[in-house]
Amino acid sequence: MAVNEEYLKYIEDQLSEFGEIEIKRMFGGIGMFKNGLMFGKIGGDTFRLKVDDTNKNQYEEKGMKPFYSEKKKKGMPYWEVPQDVLEDRTELAKWANQSFEIAKAASKK
């Protein structure tokens, strides 16, 4: 699944209030990292953030669903970011920070 370069630049721009991130191309998509920890990903033209029980309800309240891997036949802990959040840089930075904190907590397990 190729990633649209324009969409990638848009997401990077929208994440500007979140701080410096690293972009890594992987498995036909893009992994988004901060301090070496993956907090988000892009597949096709869909941006997703890492989710766990601490923030899952805010995604569900907006009707979002987790990424489902056909290959692995299971859901993954990355959920599509709602459009209204994606368009608001300040709100997106808050959501991305939650996902980064989840990635930090997971790395300590």
Steps between C-alpha positions, in 0.01 A plus 500: 500500500679813376489817704401823331792743550266800517301331778822421690609866480152608617520270805852618583379861480195429717729338760720810521378586853587148617871555444769322307410161353682239296347344189587143404371320194393151594279226359368722221398767750653755733589461866507819706742509791598735779815427701518162328148393599227438244187697586325515165486373146373580155366237264364625170331827583412415859680632807473291816623545855588243765209422732450305823239490774598850619383674181292246308169653606577836336546321166189288549296812586590637157413173324859399425618140471838330545718402208431139403777291351364254244836325504501451879119471524486731798460862602804711567537773766488780241174684441407747228517861615164681469495770232409780744802412716727471196403852389574656843877509560469568872253218557701266278812575707308396815383175339849426364650563843258249655613245240866578570441445874336166417805404290730599789300291748498202264878520455548456877306174517 
